[in-house]
Amino acid sequence: MKLTSDSLEDGKPIPAEFAFCKTDPAKHATLSDNRNPPFAWDDAPAGTKSFVLICHDIDVPSKPDDLFKEDREIPASLPRVDFYHWVLVDIPPTQRMIGAGSYSKEVKPRGKNGPAAPNNTRHGVNSYTEWFASDHDMNGDYFGYDGPCPPWNDSIVHRYVFTLYALDISRVPLEGKFTGPDVLKAIEGHVIAKAQLTGTYTLNPRLA
Protein backbone atom coordinates (compact mmCIF):
# COMPACT_ATOMS: atom_id res chain seq x y z
CA MET A 1 0.00 0.00 0.00
CA LYS A 2 1.30 3.46 -0.89
CA LEU A 3 0.29 6.90 0.42
CA THR A 4 0.92 9.93 -1.81
CA SER A 5 0.01 13.62 -1.98
CA ASP A 6 -0.06 16.23 -4.72
CA SER A 7 1.01 18.85 -2.17
CA LEU A 8 3.43 17.01 0.12
CA GLU A 9 6.69 15.33 -0.76
CA ASP A 10 8.10 12.79 1.66
CA GLY A 11 10.79 14.37 3.82
CA LYS A 12 10.14 17.88 2.45
CA PRO A 13 8.57 21.00 4.04
CA ILE A 14 4.80 21.21 4.44
CA PRO A 15 3.35 24.27 2.65
CA ALA A 16 2.10 26.95 5.06
CA GLU A 17 -1.48 26.66 3.80
CA PHE A 18 -1.68 23.28 5.55
CA ALA A 19 -0.37 24.66 8.87
CA PHE A 20 -2.09 26.06 11.94
CA CYS A 21 0.52 28.83 12.14
CA LYS A 22 2.92 30.50 9.73
CA THR A 23 5.89 32.79 10.30
CA ASP A 24 5.34 36.47 11.03
CA PRO A 25 8.41 38.75 11.19
CA ALA A 26 6.73 41.09 13.67
CA LYS A 27 5.47 38.55 16.23
CA HIS A 28 7.21 35.28 15.27
CA ALA A 29 4.00 33.48 14.25
CA THR A 30 0.43 34.11 13.17
CA LEU A 31 -2.53 31.92 12.26
CA SER A 32 -2.44 30.25 8.85
CA ASP A 33 -5.03 28.69 6.51
CA ASN A 34 -5.10 25.36 8.37
CA ARG A 35 -6.36 23.34 5.39
CA ASN A 36 -5.94 19.59 5.53
CA PRO A 37 -3.51 18.28 2.90
CA PRO A 38 -4.72 16.10 0.03
CA PHE A 39 -3.90 12.38 -0.04
CA ALA A 40 -4.35 9.41 -2.34
CA TRP A 41 -3.55 5.74 -1.83
CA ASP A 42 -3.57 2.50 -3.77
CA ASP A 43 -2.68 -1.20 -3.52
CA ALA A 44 -4.82 -1.75 -0.44
CA PRO A 45 -4.73 -5.43 0.54
CA ALA A 46 -7.62 -7.81 0.02
CA GLY A 47 -9.82 -7.94 3.07
CA THR A 48 -9.57 -4.22 3.85
CA LYS A 49 -12.81 -3.14 5.52
CA SER A 50 -11.84 0.42 6.49
CA PHE A 51 -8.93 2.84 6.77
CA VAL A 52 -7.62 5.06 9.55
CA LEU A 53 -5.48 8.16 8.96
CA ILE A 54 -3.40 9.61 11.79
CA CYS A 55 -0.95 12.53 11.73
CA HIS A 56 1.40 13.17 14.61
CA ASP A 57 4.40 15.36 15.29
CA ILE A 58 7.20 13.23 16.76
CA ASP A 59 9.40 16.18 17.81
CA VAL A 60 7.42 18.06 20.45
CA PRO A 61 9.48 19.28 23.43
CA SER A 62 8.83 17.16 26.53
CA LYS A 63 9.30 20.13 28.87
CA PRO A 64 7.95 23.70 28.51
CA ASP A 65 10.86 25.44 30.27
CA ASP A 66 12.36 27.10 27.17
CA LEU A 67 9.19 27.58 25.10
CA PHE A 68 8.85 30.97 23.42
CA LYS A 69 11.87 32.55 25.09
CA GLU A 70 13.40 35.42 23.15
CA ASP A 71 16.89 34.83 24.50
CA ARG A 72 17.26 31.11 23.80
CA GLU A 73 16.33 28.16 21.64
CA ILE A 74 14.88 24.86 22.80
CA PRO A 75 17.87 22.48 22.80
CA ALA A 76 17.92 19.64 20.29
CA SER A 77 19.00 17.31 23.10
CA LEU A 78 15.69 17.70 24.94
CA PRO A 79 13.64 14.46 24.87
CA ARG A 80 10.69 14.69 22.48
CA VAL A 81 7.09 13.44 22.70
CA ASP A 82 4.19 12.90 20.30
CA PHE A 83 1.54 15.52 19.46
CA TYR A 84 -1.46 14.34 17.43
CA HIS A 85 -2.75 16.63 14.67
CA TRP A 86 -5.34 14.44 12.94
CA VAL A 87 -7.25 11.32 13.92
CA LEU A 88 -9.65 10.15 11.20
CA VAL A 89 -11.35 6.74 11.42
CA ASP A 90 -13.93 4.62 9.59
CA ILE A 91 -12.78 5.70 6.13
CA PRO A 92 -14.76 3.45 3.73
CA PRO A 93 -12.84 0.61 2.05
CA THR A 94 -13.71 1.95 -1.41
CA GLN A 95 -12.31 5.43 -0.74
CA ARG A 96 -8.91 6.17 -2.30
CA MET A 97 -8.39 9.90 -1.80
CA ILE A 98 -8.93 12.90 0.46
CA GLY A 99 -9.23 16.34 -1.13
CA ALA A 100 -7.30 19.38 0.08
CA GLY A 101 -9.41 21.35 2.54
CA SER A 102 -12.20 18.75 2.55
CA TYR A 103 -11.92 18.17 6.31
CA SER A 104 -10.45 21.49 7.51
CA LYS A 105 -10.39 24.95 5.93
CA GLU A 106 -9.48 27.32 8.78
CA VAL A 107 -8.47 27.73 12.39
CA LYS A 108 -11.51 27.63 14.66
CA PRO A 109 -10.93 28.93 18.19
CA ARG A 110 -12.34 26.45 20.72
CA GLY A 111 -12.08 23.68 18.14
CA LYS A 112 -14.17 22.00 15.49
CA ASN A 113 -17.24 19.85 16.03
CA GLY A 114 -17.12 16.07 16.11
CA PRO A 115 -16.88 13.16 16.10
CA ALA A 116 -19.09 13.02 12.97
CA ALA A 117 -17.07 13.88 9.85
CA PRO A 118 -17.64 13.94 6.05
CA ASN A 119 -18.28 10.72 4.08
CA ASN A 120 -19.55 8.83 7.14
CA THR A 121 -16.14 9.00 8.80
CA ARG A 122 -15.41 10.02 12.38
CA HIS A 123 -12.85 12.35 13.92
CA GLY A 124 -10.98 11.96 17.16
CA VAL A 125 -9.74 14.96 19.11
CA ASN A 126 -6.23 16.16 18.40
CA SER A 127 -3.64 17.30 20.93
CA TYR A 128 -4.60 20.98 20.70
CA THR A 129 -7.46 19.96 23.00
CA GLU A 130 -4.94 19.49 25.81
CA TRP A 131 -2.63 22.28 24.69
CA PHE A 132 -5.35 24.94 24.88
CA ALA A 133 -7.15 23.53 27.94
CA SER A 134 -6.14 26.43 30.18
CA ASP A 135 -6.47 29.13 27.50
CA HIS A 136 -9.66 31.17 28.07
CA ASP A 137 -9.95 32.20 24.42
CA MET A 138 -9.00 28.90 22.76
CA ASN A 139 -10.03 26.02 25.02
CA GLY A 140 -12.38 23.38 23.67
CA ASP A 141 -12.52 20.01 21.92
CA TYR A 142 -10.39 20.10 18.79
CA PHE A 143 -11.88 17.40 16.58
CA GLY A 144 -10.33 16.70 13.19
CA TYR A 145 -7.33 18.26 11.52
CA ASP A 146 -5.34 21.15 12.92
CA GLY A 147 -1.95 21.60 11.31
CA PRO A 148 1.61 22.35 12.43
CA CYS A 149 2.51 25.13 14.85
CA PRO A 150 5.87 24.18 16.37
CA PRO A 151 7.57 26.54 18.85
CA TRP A 152 9.21 29.38 16.92
CA ASN A 153 12.34 29.08 19.06
CA ASP A 154 12.87 25.35 18.63
CA SER A 155 16.33 24.40 17.42
CA ILE A 156 15.09 21.50 15.30
CA VAL A 157 12.74 21.15 12.35
CA HIS A 158 9.68 19.12 13.34
CA ARG A 159 8.59 15.98 11.49
CA TYR A 160 4.91 15.26 10.86
CA VAL A 161 4.12 11.63 10.13
CA PHE A 162 0.91 10.86 8.22
CA THR A 163 0.09 7.16 8.59
CA LEU A 164 -2.67 5.34 6.75
CA TYR A 165 -3.78 2.03 8.27
CA ALA A 166 -5.79 -0.62 6.40
CA LEU A 167 -7.98 -2.54 8.84
CA ASP A 168 -9.87 -5.82 8.81
CA ILE A 169 -12.78 -4.17 10.69
CA SER A 170 -15.30 -1.72 9.26
CA ARG A 171 -15.58 0.46 12.38
CA VAL A 172 -13.07 1.34 15.06
CA PRO A 173 -14.58 0.13 18.37
CA LEU A 174 -14.61 3.48 20.16
CA GLU A 175 -17.45 5.85 21.00
CA GLY A 176 -17.74 9.56 21.76
CA LYS A 177 -14.52 11.53 22.21
CA PHE A 178 -11.30 9.61 21.57
CA THR A 179 -7.64 10.40 20.96
CA GLY A 180 -4.86 9.15 18.71
CA PRO A 181 -3.45 6.80 21.38
CA ASP A 182 -6.98 5.48 22.00
CA VAL A 183 -7.28 4.56 18.32
CA LEU A 184 -3.85 2.96 18.13
CA LYS A 185 -4.73 0.74 21.06
CA ALA A 186 -8.17 -0.10 19.66
CA ILE A 187 -6.83 -1.22 16.26
CA GLU A 188 -4.12 -3.50 17.64
CA GLY A 189 -4.46 -6.86 15.91
CA HIS A 190 -6.61 -5.39 13.11
CA VAL A 191 -3.96 -3.65 10.97
CA ILE A 192 -3.29 -5.56 7.75
CA ALA A 193 -1.19 -2.87 6.04
CA LYS A 194 0.06 0.65 6.59
CA ALA A 195 1.74 3.40 4.59
CA GLN A 196 3.43 6.62 5.67
CA LEU A 197 4.38 10.04 4.37
CA THR A 198 6.42 12.48 6.46
CA GLY A 199 6.46 16.26 6.06
CA THR A 200 8.55 18.82 7.92
CA TYR A 201 7.78 22.26 9.32
CA THR A 202 9.47 25.03 11.29
CA LEU A 203 8.65 28.55 12.44
CA ASN A 204 12.27 29.30 13.29
CA PRO A 205 13.63 31.65 10.58
CA ARG A 206 17.12 30.33 11.21
CA LEU A 207 16.05 26.87 10.07
CA ALA A 208 13.74 27.82 7.22
Secondary structure by P-SEA (a helix, b strand, c coil): cbbbbcccccccccccccccbbbbcccccccccbbbbbbccccccccccbbbbbbbbcccccccccccccccccccccbbbbbbcbbbccccccccccccccccccccccccccccccccbbbcccccccccccccccccccccbbbbbccccccbbbbbbbbbbbcccccccccccccaaaaaaaaccccccccbbbbbbbcccccc
